[in-house]
Amino acid sequence: MRNISPVLLLILSLFSASLSAQTYPAQIGVGLDGIGGRALEFPNVALTATAWQSVANSGANATTDAEGWPTEDFRVVFFDQRPFNAWNNAPDDPQHYVVDQSGTYTLSFNGQATLTSWSDAPISFQNQQYDPATNTTSLDIVFPPGGGSNAGTIGNYGFLMVNFLQTDFGNGEKGLKNIRLMRPGYQHNTPQLFRTEYLNAISPFSTIRFMDYLHTNNSNVAYPGKQTWAMRQHTDAPRFTKGAPWERIIALGNYTDRDIWINIPVDADSMYVVELARLMKATLRPDINIYLEYSNEVWNGSFSQFQYNYDAVLQSPEDADIRASTQWDDRRRARRVAKQVIKFGKIFEEVMGVTVASRTKIRPVFAWQIGGWLPWYEDVLTWITNTYGPPKDFIYGIASAPYFNDNGAASNATPLQVVAAMSANSDNNVANIQTLAQFADQWQIKHLQYEGGPDNGGGSTTNLANRINANRLPEMKDAVIHNYRDNWFSANANGTAPVGTNDLVCYFVMSGGVSRYGCWGATEDLQYLQNLSKAPKYDALCVLSGMCGNEPTVSLTAPANNALAPLGIGLNISANASDPDGSIAKMEFFVNDTLIGSDNTPPYSAVWTPTVIETVVVLAKAIDNDGKFRFTDAHVVETEPNMSGTQQLENQIDCKVFPNPAQDQIHIVWSAPDSPHGSIEVVDILGKKVMINSPVRSPAILDVNSLMDGVYFVNLYLDNRLSVVQRIVVSR
């Protein structure tokens, strides 16, 4: 190990002062941390809680019903954001920093229970109530700010576990259902998918990589097992135990209008990929590009996906061609990764009607490792050429992960010396980057970074405090800018290839903690984005993208929060917006995660017509002339039956509901093009479904003897769309 000379530090300082102002707004992407991390991504904390743990059988998971809700007394860790190793009273982080999660949380569940807590904070349970009509318990959990008496802590409390004892779901059943814990500042009944701060943090980036978000690593079964589409993470699960559902990935893409880089499970069968492509075709914004990667770092023997791929290439009948193509197992492994990602690309292009060869929407990527693995790239590209044809028709690019580390720093290096060593290491990566750029140019494809950034982890505790604090220095901002601007995007880094061959980079993760294993987050706390001096790495990405500062402001002016919206009547949604250094290019309006309209001229507005009884959130997003965006806080809207009588929601439908008032039966007669099958719901005045008949044809007769006297609404669905709402009275 060597010390970093003062001369090198001076050179680095002079170099950083002369950095060019060139920006790369379309080429700075970011990965997202695994769900449940420091980004606090979801308003509903319960989605990322740990497993329900049995109280009676300590250390074991609690028994659950078919839906995954606990059926016995249990405990659960809702969050644990303490610094790494804090549980041993020796946190790795010398500052002991913890994201502030204080405030009043609202908890609800079906059933009854006695609650106690285990936490590093003196939490309190308040306002506990039980509603027998709905079998629902609700209460507040007050989580205090600060770090208490823990000496040296400058952060906050970070751990919350709740014990649910003497549980009673009713009718002699133990356990609880529909457990929901909402973060401070979020209305308890809101269906908002992501925190507003989380959405806004993505604004500077052109692409979002979802590897950790999808829980890609070590999530597969052993070969020859397969993961089917039915086995994926479902949106209605009590907890997201397999990473985020695909629907959340699509929603995040739709909200932000950023390209997505997805990691398909190593054990996914072909129909899994077909259904994923179909889902994205049906629900993803059409202007979003999709990067396709086979799992993550399948070359890396520390991940179980490595062994799955290795076993498959040696045993799978489908891969006999690869076994016959070379005697070397390491090359077989790489070729199979390429074969899989080419297969994914073909499936996506067939489903979406866009070819990979067009070099546009569908972007399969062969990802491997830089350094001593360079010959594998050339081998794979040659094999693709000989087996399929020109690689540019089957993959969008090759991808590497040129992290820069502190190899060469002395064991007692200061934080500034650690940064200098990392910049020197970045310089040492350039020769390998040039080689891969030249490979990409030779085969007319792109060279991408699937991951990258500063890496001074590795698990060692040597000089740990200084290694961590190096990531908090202003000089780290310059080091990150230097790494990308000069050692990736520059003509020198592209070698003999044209500038632009080295294309998109995905910084490893947007947010994350610090430990002996790395300081991976561009920021440790999304609140730091209000003061980027506390987030030098995120600040560097802002400089590189040119997409930070002077963001637009936006406020939702209608509807009011907790407004009521009658079915079948257009709801006006409006917002004000301004931009401090330019103009508003467009306003987008969302109901839940659906884009329902946009407007580019003030006053900004759109109209949405509700068709079902539900609770929704309305969001407004302002986009300025530079492409930067900001979301306003969402408003909750409750849809309700229209009291005005019959509503014809579709044209060319003639519907009669009689007699009205009714005593024993009602008759529903309708005529519509092709006389389609329909379904009928009867809804009470509170919006509760009291009767469902499906499928039915006209004329239909409903027995209403079981209904109490009162006002009801008959909803007629044709082709799965609400077409008619009829107000009726049951009176005897």
C-alpha positions in Angstrom: 0.0 0.0 0.0 1.3 3.5 -0.8 0.6 7.0 0.4 -1.0 9.5 -2.0 1.5 12.2 -2.7 0.7 15.9 -2.3 1.6 16.4 -5.9 -1.2 14.0 -7.0 -3.6 15.8 -4.8 -2.7 19.1 -6.3 -3.1 17.6 -9.8 -6.5 16.3 -8.9 -7.5 19.6 -7.5 -6.3 21.5 -10.6 -7.9 19.0 -12.8 -11.3 19.2 -11.1 -11.3 23.0 -11.3 -11.0 22.8 -15.1 -13.7 20.3 -15.8 -15.8 20.9 -18.9 -19.4 22.0 -18.5 -20.6 19.4 -21.1 -23.7 17.5 -20.0 -25.3 14.2 -20.9 -29.0 14.5 -20.1 -30.0 11.3 -22.1 -27.1 9.1 -20.8 -27.2 9.4 -17.0 -29.3 6.6 -15.5 -29.6 5.2 -12.0 -30.4 2.0 -10.3 -32.9 1.8 -7.5 -32.1 0.4 -4.1 -34.0 -2.7 -3.0 -37.4 -1.9 -1.6 -37.6 -1.2 2.1 -34.3 0.7 2.0 -33.4 4.3 2.8 -35.5 5.8 0.1 -38.7 5.0 2.0 -40.3 4.5 -1.4 -43.8 3.3 -0.5 -46.3 5.2 1.7 -47.5 1.9 3.1 -44.7 0.6 5.3 -46.3 -2.9 5.7 -45.5 -3.8 2.1 -41.8 -4.0 3.0 -42.0 -5.4 6.5 -40.2 -8.5 7.5 -42.0 -11.9 7.7 -44.7 -12.4 10.3 -42.8 -14.1 13.1 -44.5 -16.5 15.5 -44.8 -15.5 19.1 -45.5 -19.0 20.3 -42.7 -20.6 18.2 -39.9 -18.1 18.6 -37.6 -17.9 15.6 -40.1 -19.4 13.2 -42.4 -17.7 10.7 -46.0 -17.5 11.8 -48.7 -19.6 10.1 -50.6 -17.8 7.4 -53.8 -18.2 5.4 -53.9 -18.7 1.6 -53.5 -14.9 1.1 -50.5 -14.6 3.3 -52.0 -13.0 6.4 -51.0 -14.3 9.8 -53.3 -16.8 11.6 -51.7 -16.7 15.0 -50.1 -14.2 17.4 -47.1 -12.7 15.7 -44.5 -9.9 15.7 -43.1 -8.0 12.7 -40.3 -5.6 12.0 -41.9 -2.8 10.1 -38.5 -1.1 9.5 -34.9 -1.2 10.6 -32.8 1.6 9.2 -30.1 1.5 11.9 -26.5 1.8 10.7 -24.9 -1.5 9.8 -23.6 -3.3 13.0 -25.5 -1.0 15.3 -27.1 -4.0 16.9 -23.6 -4.9 18.2 -23.1 -1.4 19.6 -20.4 -0.9 17.0 -21.9 0.8 13.9 -19.7 1.0 10.9 -20.8 4.6 10.2 -18.7 7.0 12.3 -21.5 9.5 12.1 -24.2 6.9 13.0 -26.5 8.5 10.5 -30.1 7.4 10.3 -32.8 8.8 8.0 -35.4 10.7 10.0 -38.6 8.5 10.1 -40.3 10.3 13.0 -43.9 11.3 13.1 -47.3 9.8 13.6 -48.0 6.6 11.7 -51.5 5.3 11.2 -52.1 1.6 11.6 -55.2 -0.5 10.8 -56.1 -4.1 10.5 -59.1 -6.4 10.4 -59.6 -8.1 13.8 -58.5 -7.2 17.3 -55.2 -7.4 19.1 -53.2 -6.2 22.1 -50.1 -4.3 20.9 -46.6 -3.9 22.4 -43.4 -2.8 20.8 -39.7 -3.5 20.6 -37.9 -0.4 19.3 -34.9 1.7 19.8 -37.3 4.6 20.2 -39.8 5.3 23.0 -42.8 4.9 20.7 -46.4 5.2 21.9 -49.7 3.7 20.8 -52.5 6.2 20.8 -56.2 6.5 19.9 -56.8 2.7 19.4 -60.4 2.0 18.4 -62.3 -1.0 17.2 -65.2 -0.8 14.7 -67.4 -3.9 15.0 -69.3 -3.1 11.9 -66.2 -3.5 9.7 -64.2 -5.6 12.2 -61.4 -3.0 11.9 -59.0 -1.8 14.5 -57.3 1.6 13.9 -54.7 3.5 15.9 -51.8 5.9 15.8 -48.1 5.0 16.4 -46.1 8.0 17.4 -42.4 7.5 16.5 -40.3 10.3 18.1 -37.5 12.2 16.5 -33.8 12.2 17.5 -31.5 9.4 18.7 -32.2 9.5 22.4 -29.5 8.9 24.9 -27.3 6.8 22.5 -24.0 8.5 22.9 -22.5 9.8 19.7 -25.6 9.4 17.6 -26.2 12.4 15.4 -28.9 10.7 13.4 -32.3 9.4 14.5 -34.1 6.4 15.9 -34.4 3.7 13.2 -36.0 0.5 14.3 -39.7 -0.5 14.9 -41.0 -3.9 15.7 -44.6 -4.5 16.9 -46.0 -7.5 18.7 -49.6 -8.4 17.9 -50.9 -10.4 20.9 -54.2 -11.9 21.8 -55.2 -11.7 18.2 -58.9 -12.3 17.3 -60.1 -12.1 13.8 -63.6 -13.2 14.8 -65.5 -16.5 14.9 -62.8 -18.1 16.9 -60.1 -17.4 14.4 -56.7 -16.2 15.5 -54.6 -13.7 13.5 -55.3 -10.6 11.5 -55.8 -9.4 7.9 -55.4 -6.3 5.8 -52.6 -4.8 8.0 -51.7 -1.3 6.8 -49.2 1.1 8.3 -49.0 4.5 6.6 -46.1 6.8 6.9 -46.4 10.3 8.5 -48.0 12.8 6.2 -49.9 10.3 4.1 -53.7 9.9 4.5 -54.5 6.4 5.8 -56.9 5.5 2.9 -54.7 6.9 0.2 -53.9 4.4 -2.6 -50.8 6.4 -3.6 -48.1 4.0 -4.8 -44.9 6.0 -4.2 -43.9 8.9 -2.0 -43.9 12.2 -3.8 -40.3 12.8 -2.8 -39.3 9.5 -4.3 -40.8 10.3 -7.7 -39.2 13.8 -7.7 -35.8 12.3 -6.9 -35.8 10.4 -10.2 -36.1 13.6 -12.3 -32.4 14.0 -13.3 -32.1 10.5 -14.7 -32.9 9.3 -18.2 -33.1 5.6 -17.3 -34.1 3.6 -14.2 -32.5 0.2 -13.6 -34.6 -2.2 -11.4 -32.1 -4.9 -10.5 -32.2 -4.6 -6.7 -35.8 -3.3 -6.8 -36.8 -6.7 -8.4 -34.8 -8.7 -5.8 -32.9 -10.2 -8.7 -29.9 -11.7 -6.9 -30.2 -15.1 -5.2 -33.9 -15.3 -5.8 -34.0 -18.3 -8.2 -34.9 -22.0 -7.6 -32.3 -24.6 -8.4 -31.9 -25.8 -12.0 -33.9 -27.3 -13.7 -36.7 -25.6 -11.8 -38.6 -22.8 -13.6 -40.4 -19.7 -12.4 -43.8 -19.2 -14.1 -45.8 -16.0 -14.5 -48.1 -17.1 -11.7 -45.2 -17.3 -9.3 -44.2 -13.6 -9.7 -44.8 -11.0 -7.0 -48.4 -10.0 -7.1 -49.7 -6.5 -6.3 -52.3 -7.7 -3.8 -49.9 -9.6 -1.6 -49.7 -8.6 2.1 -45.9 -8.0 1.7 -43.7 -7.7 -1.3 -41.4 -10.6 -0.5 -40.0 -11.1 -4.0 -39.2 -7.5 -4.7 -41.5 -5.0 -6.3 -44.3 -6.3 -8.6 -43.9 -5.7 -12.3 -46.9 -3.4 -12.1 -45.0 -1.1 -9.8 -42.1 -1.0 -12.2 -44.4 0.0 -15.0 -46.1 2.6 -12.8 -42.8 4.2 -12.0 -41.9 4.3 -15.6 -45.3 5.8 -16.5 -45.1 8.4 -13.8 -41.6 9.6 -14.6 -41.6 8.9 -18.4 -38.0 7.5 -18.0 -36.6 4.5 -19.9 -36.6 1.3 -17.9 -33.8 -1.3 -17.6 -35.3 -4.6 -16.4 -33.7 -7.8 -15.1 -35.6 -10.9 -16.1 -35.2 -13.8 -13.6 -32.6 -16.4 -14.4 -35.2 -19.2 -14.0 -38.1 -17.5 -15.8 -39.8 -19.8 -18.4 -40.6 -18.5 -21.9 -44.3 -17.8 -21.0 -43.2 -15.6 -18.1 -41.4 -13.4 -20.6 -44.3 -13.5 -23.0 -46.7 -12.4 -20.3 -44.3 -9.7 -19.1 -44.1 -8.3 -22.6 -47.8 -8.4 -23.0 -48.3 -6.5 -19.7 -45.8 -3.9 -20.8 -47.4 -3.5 -24.2 -50.8 -3.0 -22.6 -49.8 -0.7 -19.8 -46.4 1.0 -20.3 -46.2 4.4 -22.0 -45.4 3.7 -25.6 -42.5 6.2 -25.7 -40.5 4.4 -23.1 -37.5 2.3 -24.2 -36.9 -1.1 -22.5 -33.4 -2.4 -21.8 -33.5 -6.2 -21.3 -30.9 -7.9 -19.2 -30.7 -11.6 -18.2 -30.7 -11.6 -14.4 -27.7 -9.8 -13.0 -24.0 -10.5 -13.1 -24.5 -14.1 -14.1 -20.7 -14.3 -14.3 -20.5 -13.7 -10.5 -20.0 -16.9 -8.6 -21.2 -15.3 -5.4 -24.8 -15.2 -6.8 -27.0 -18.3 -7.2 -27.9 -17.2 -10.7 -24.4 -18.1 -11.7 -24.9 -21.7 -10.7 -28.3 -21.9 -12.4 -26.8 -20.7 -15.7 -23.8 -23.0 -15.3 -26.0 -26.1 -14.6 -28.3 -25.2 -17.5 -25.5 -24.8 -20.1 -24.2 -28.2 -19.1 -27.5 -30.1 -18.9 -30.3 -28.3 -20.8 -31.4 -30.0 -24.0 -32.1 -26.5 -25.4 -28.4 -25.6 -25.0 -26.9 -28.5 -26.7 -25.8 -26.1 -29.5 -23.8 -24.1 -27.0 -22.1 -27.2 -25.6 -21.1 -28.2 -29.1 -19.8 -24.8 -30.0 -16.8 -24.8 -27.6 -15.2 -27.1 -25.1 -14.6 -24.2 -22.6 -17.3 -24.0 -19.9 -16.5 -20.4 -19.1 -17.3 -19.4 -22.7 -20.3 -21.6 -22.7 -21.7 -19.7 -19.7 -21.3 -16.3 -21.4 -22.7 -17.6 -24.7 -25.8 -18.9 -22.9 -26.4 -15.5 -21.3 -26.2 -13.9 -24.8 -28.6 -16.6 -26.1 -31.1 -15.9 -23.3 -31.1 -12.2 -23.8 -31.5 -12.6 -27.6 -34.5 -14.9 -26.9 -36.0 -12.2 -24.7 -35.6 -9.6 -27.4 -37.3 -11.8 -29.9 -40.3 -12.3 -27.6 -40.6 -8.6 -26.9 -40.3 -7.6 -30.5 -43.0 -10.2 -31.5 -45.4 -9.0 -28.8 -44.8 -5.3 -29.2 -44.3 -5.2 -33.0 -41.0 -3.3 -32.8 -37.8 -5.0 -34.0 -34.6 -5.1 -32.1 -32.8 -4.3 -35.4 -34.6 -0.9 -35.5 -32.3 0.1 -32.5 -35.2 1.8 -30.8 -37.6 0.6 -28.2 -36.5 -3.0 -27.5 -32.9 -3.0 -26.2 -31.5 -6.4 -25.2 -28.1 -6.1 -23.5 -25.3 -8.6 -23.0 -23.8 -7.8 -19.6 -20.6 -9.3 -18.4 -17.5 -8.1 -16.5 -14.7 -5.7 -17.3 -11.0 -6.3 -16.6 -9.7 -9.8 -17.1 -13.0 -10.8 -18.7 -12.5 -8.8 -21.9 -12.0 -11.9 -24.2 -15.4 -13.2 -23.3 -17.0 -10.1 -25.0 -15.2 -10.7 -28.2 -16.0 -14.4 -28.1 -19.7 -13.8 -27.5 -19.9 -11.2 -30.3 -18.2 -13.5 -32.7 -20.4 -16.4 -31.7 -23.6 -14.3 -32.2 -22.3 -13.3 -35.6 -21.7 -16.9 -36.6 -24.9 -18.3 -35.0 -27.5 -15.5 -35.6 -26.1 -12.8 -37.8 -25.0 -9.3 -37.2 -25.2 -8.6 -33.4 -26.8 -5.2 -34.0 -29.9 -7.0 -35.2 -30.2 -9.0 -32.0 -28.7 -6.9 -29.1 -28.6 -3.2 -28.5 -25.2 -3.3 -26.8 -22.7 -4.8 -24.5 -22.5 -3.7 -20.9 -19.8 -3.6 -18.2 -19.5 -2.3 -14.6 -16.3 -0.2 -14.3 -16.4 0.8 -10.7 -13.5 2.7 -9.3 -12.1 1.8 -6.0 -9.4 2.8 -3.5 -6.8 0.1 -4.3 -3.4 1.7 -3.6 -4.5 3.9 -0.7 -2.5 3.5 2.4 -4.1 1.6 5.3 -4.2 4.9 7.2 -5.1 7.1 4.3 -7.1 10.2 5.1 -10.5 10.6 3.5 -9.0 13.0 0.9 -6.3 10.5 0.1 -8.9 7.8 -0.3 -10.7 10.0 -2.9 -7.4 10.6 -4.7 -6.7 6.9 -4.9 -10.1 6.3 -6.3 -9.7 8.8 -9.0 -6.3 7.2 -9.9 -8.1 3.9 -10.1 -10.7 5.4 -12.4 -7.9 6.5 -14.7 -6.5 2.9 -14.7 -9.9 1.6 -16.0 -9.7 3.6 -19.3 -7.7 1.1 -21.3 -10.3 -1.6 -20.7 -13.1 0.8 -21.4 -11.4 1.7 -24.7 -11.2 -1.9 -25.7 -14.9 -2.6 -25.1 -15.8 0.6 -26.9 -13.8 -0.6 -29.9 -15.5 -4.0 -29.7 -18.9 -2.3 -29.7 -17.9 -0.1 -32.7 -16.6 -3.1 -34.6 -20.0 -4.8 -34.3 -22.0 -1.5 -34.6 -23.6 -1.6 -31.2 -23.3 0.4 -28.0 -21.2 0.1 -24.9 -23.2 0.7 -21.7 -22.6 0.6 -18.0 -25.2 -1.6 -16.2 -23.6 -0.4 -12.9 -20.8 1.8 -11.8 -19.6 4.4 -9.4 -17.2 4.6 -6.5 -16.6 1.3 -4.7 -14.5 1.3 -1.5 -16.3 -1.5 0.3 -15.3 -5.2 0.1 -16.1 -6.0 3.7 -12.8 -4.9 5.3 -12.9 -2.9 8.5 -9.4 -1.4 7.9 -9.5 2.4 8.0 -13.3 2.1 7.8 -14.2 5.5 9.1 -12.0 7.3 6.7 -13.2 5.2 3.8 -16.8 6.0 4.6 -16.2 9.7 5.2 -14.4 9.9 1.8 -17.8 9.5 0.2 -19.1 12.6 2.0 -16.3 15.0 0.9 -16.9 17.7 -1.8 -13.9 16.2 -3.6 -16.0 13.0 -4.2 -18.2 15.1 -6.4 -15.3 16.0 -8.6 -14.1 12.3 -8.6 -17.5 11.1 -9.9 -17.6 13.8 -12.6 -14.1 12.9 -13.6 -14.9 9.2 -13.7 -17.8 9.7 -16.1 -16.9 12.8 -18.1 -13.3 12.0 -18.8 -13.1 8.3 -18.3 -16.2 7.3 -20.1 -17.8 9.9 -22.4 -14.6 11.5 -23.7 -13.0 10.8 -27.0 -10.0 9.3 -25.1 -12.3 6.8 -23.3 -13.9 5.8 -26.6 -10.5 4.9 -28.0 -10.7 4.6 -31.8 -14.5 4.3 -31.7 -16.6 7.3 -32.4 -17.6 9.5 -29.4 -21.0 8.2 -28.3 -20.1 4.5 -28.6 -19.7 4.6 -24.8 -23.3 5.5 -24.1 -25.7 5.1 -21.2 -24.4 4.7 -17.6 -26.4 3.5 -14.7 -25.1 4.7 -11.4 -25.4 1.8 -9.0 -28.2 3.0 -6.7 -29.9 6.3 -6.1 -30.0 6.0 -2.3 -28.4 3.8 0.4 -26.6 3.5 3.6 -22.9 3.2 4.3 -21.0 0.2 5.7 -17.8 -1.9 5.3 -19.5 -3.4 2.3 -19.8 -0.1 0.4 -21.3 3.3 0.2 -23.4 2.6 -2.8 -26.0 5.4 -2.7 -25.7 8.5 -4.7 -27.3 10.0 -1.5 -27.8 8.6 2.0 -31.1 10.5 2.4 -33.6 11.9 -0.1 -33.9 14.9 2.2 -30.3 15.8 1.2 -31.6 16.6 -2.3 -32.7 19.9 -0.8 -29.1 20.6 0.1 -26.8 18.8 -2.4 -23.7 19.7 -0.4 -24.7 16.7 1.8 -25.0 14.5 -1.3 -21.8 15.1 -3.4 -22.3 12.0 -5.5 -25.9 12.8 -6.4 -24.7 16.4 -7.0 -22.1 15.0 -9.5 -24.8 13.1 -11.4 -26.8 16.4 -11.5 -23.9 18.2 -13.0 -23.4 15.4 -15.6 -27.0 15.3 -16.6 -27.6 19.0 -16.4 -31.0 18.2 -15.0 -30.9 19.7 -11.5 -31.7 23.1 -10.1 -34.4 25.5 -11.0 -37.0 22.7 -11.1 -40.6 23.7 -11.9 -43.1 24.3 -9.1 -46.6 22.9 -9.2 -49.7 22.9 -7.1 -52.9 21.0 -7.6 -55.9 23.4 -7.5 -58.7 21.0 -8.1 -60.2 18.7 -7.0 -59.9 19.4 -3.3 -58.4 16.8 -1.1 -61.0 14.2 0.0 -63.4 15.5 -2.7 -66.4 13.3 -3.8 -66.8 12.5 -7.5 -70.1 11.2 -8.8 -70.0 8.3 -11.2 -70.4 9.2 -14.8 -69.7 13.0 -14.4 -66.5 14.5 -15.6 -64.2 15.6 -12.7 -62.2 18.7 -13.5 -58.5 18.4 -12.5 -56.4 21.5 -12.6 -53.0 22.8 -11.4 -50.8 25.8 -11.4 -47.2 25.6 -12.4 -44.2 27.9 -13.1 -40.5 27.5 -13.9 -37.9 29.8 -12.5 -35.5 29.7 -15.5 -37.7 28.9 -18.5 -41.2 27.7 -19.2 -43.6 24.9 -18.5 -43.5 22.6 -21.5 -46.4 20.3 -20.3 -48.5 19.4 -17.4 -49.5 15.7 -16.9 -52.4 14.5 -14.8 -52.6 11.1 -13.2 -55.4 9.2 -11.5 -53.7 6.5 -9.5 -50.9 5.4 -12.0 -52.9 6.1 -15.1 -52.1 9.2 -17.2 -55.5 10.6 -18.0 -54.5 13.8 -19.8 -51.9 16.5 -20.4 -52.0 20.2 -21.2 -49.3 22.6 -22.4 -51.2 25.9 -22.0 -52.3 27.5 -18.8 -54.7 27.2 -17.1 -53.6 23.6 -17.0 -56.4 21.1 -16.7 -57.9 17.7 -17.7 -61.1 15.9 -17.2 -61.6 12.4 -15.7 -64.9 10.5 -15.6 -65.1 7.9 -12.8 -66.9 4.7 -13.7 -66.5 2.6 -10.5 -66.9 3.1 -6.8 -63.3 3.5 -5.4 -60.8 5.6 -3.7 -58.2 7.2 -6.0 -55.4 9.7 -5.9 -55.0 12.5 -8.3 -51.5 13.8 -9.1 -50.2 16.7 -11.2 -46.7 16.7 -12.8 -45.1 19.8 -14.2 -42.4 19.3 -16.9 -40.3 22.3 -17.8 -38.6 23.1 -21.1 -35.4 21.3 -20.0 -37.3 18.1 -19.3 -37.1 18.4 -15.5 -40.2 17.5 -13.6 -41.9 17.9 -10.3 -45.0 16.2 -8.8 -47.3 17.9 -6.4 -48.6 16.1 -3.4 -51.5 13.9 -4.3 -55.2 14.5 -3.4 -57.5 11.7 -2.4 -60.8 11.5 -4.2 -63.7 9.2 -3.3 -66.0 8.3 -6.2 -69.7 7.9 -5.3 -73.0 6.9 -6.9 -74.7 9.6 -8.9 -77.9 10.5 -7.2 -79.5 12.0 -10.3 -80.9 8.7 -11.7 -79.9 6.9 -14.8 -76.6 7.6 -16.4 -75.8 6.5 -19.9 -72.1 6.1 -19.9 -71.8 4.6 -23.3 -73.5 5.7 -26.6 -76.0 3.5 -28.4 -77.2 1.7 -25.3 -80.9 1.7 -24.4 -81.5 0.4 -20.9 -84.6 0.2 -18.8 -84.8 -0.9 -15.1 -88.2 -1.5 -13.6 -90.3 -1.5 -11.6 -88.9 1.5 -9.6 -89.7 1.5 -6.7 -89.2 -2.3 -6.5 -90.5 -4.9 -4.0 -89.4 -8.4 -4.9 -87.8 -8.3 -8.4 -86.3 -5.8 -10.8 -86.1 -6.3 -14.5 -83.1 -5.0 -16.5 -83.6 -4.8 -20.3 -81.0 -3.3 -22.6 -80.1 -3.2 -26.2 -76.6 -2.5 -27.5 -74.6 -3.3 -30.7 -74.1 -7.1 -31.0 -76.2 -7.5 -27.7 -73.0 -8.4 -25.7 -73.0 -10.4 -22.5 -72.9 -8.2 -19.4 -72.6 -8.3 -15.7 -74.7 -6.5 -13.1 -73.8 -5.1 -9.7 -76.2 -3.7 -7.1 -74.5 -1.2 -4.9 -75.9 0.4 -1.7 -75.8 4.1 -0.9 -72.4 3.7 0.8 -70.8 2.1 -2.3 -70.8 -1.5 -0.9 -71.6 -4.2 -3.5 -74.6 -6.1 -2.2 -75.4 -8.3 -5.3 -73.4 -9.4 -8.4 -74.8 -11.3 -11.4 -72.4 -12.4 -14.2 -72.6 -13.2 -17.0 -76.2 -12.2 -18.0 -78.0 -11.4 -21.1 -80.9 -9.0 -21.7 -83.5 -9.3 -20.3 -82.3 -10.0 -16.8 -84.3 -10.5 -13.6 -82.8 -9.9 -10.1 -84.4 -11.0 -6.9 -84.1 -8.2 -4.4 -86.0 -9.8 -1.5 -82.7 -10.0 0.5 -82.2 -6.3 0.3 -83.4 -3.9 3.0 -85.5 -1.0 2.0 -83.5 1.9 0.7 -81.7 3.5 -2.2 -79.5 1.3 -4.5 -77.7 1.7 -7.7 -77.8 -0.9 -10.5 -74.5 -0.9 -12.5 -74.6 -2.6 -15.9 -71.2 -3.6 -17.3 -70.8 -4.4 -21.0 -67.5 -5.6 -22.4 -66.1 -5.1 -18.9 -66.9 -1.4 -18.9 -69.4 0.4 -16.8 -72.1 1.4 -19.3 -75.2 2.3 -17.3 -75.9 3.4 -13.7 -79.6 3.3 -12.6 -80.8 4.6 -9.3 -83.6 2.5 -7.8 -85.5 2.4 -4.6 -86.5 -0.8 -2.8 -89.7 -0.2 -0.8 -92.2 -2.7 0.6 
